[in-house]
Amino acid sequence: MKNIKNIKLAKRFRIKKRIRSQVKGTTERPRLTVFRSNKSIYAQIIDDTTRTTLVSASDTKIEKGSKAERAAEVGKTVAKAALDKKIDTVVFDRNGYKYIGRVKTLAESAREEGLKF
């Protein structure tokens, strides 16, 4: 953490560490985590007890729409895949990002598809 040159990135890592100290994914209630880059958004459902990724989705193959529309599509995709694997309840990990914009859009679209958190 001392060698991080980018102050904004270091701040996100501190927030991420604080969130992860409280948010744990279990087999009954796995963790839905979001990674947001400048171009894309990624979502994974992770079981922390077995350290496995159960479901993942990203917008790298989606070419049409704005970033927010693609984030909504990723939320729908990850929710459908989770419900197919009989996962209906998750705990949301915003991964140090503010709950606004694409992160919020992804979460809301996942809720609309039937995922509970």
Protein Blocks (a to p, Z undefined) as FASTA:
>chain_A
ZZpmblmlmmmmmmmmmmmmmmccdfklccddddddfkbccdddddfklopafbdcdfkl
pmgdcfklmmmmmmmmmmmmmmmnopabdcddehhpacehjlmmmmmmmmmnopaZZ
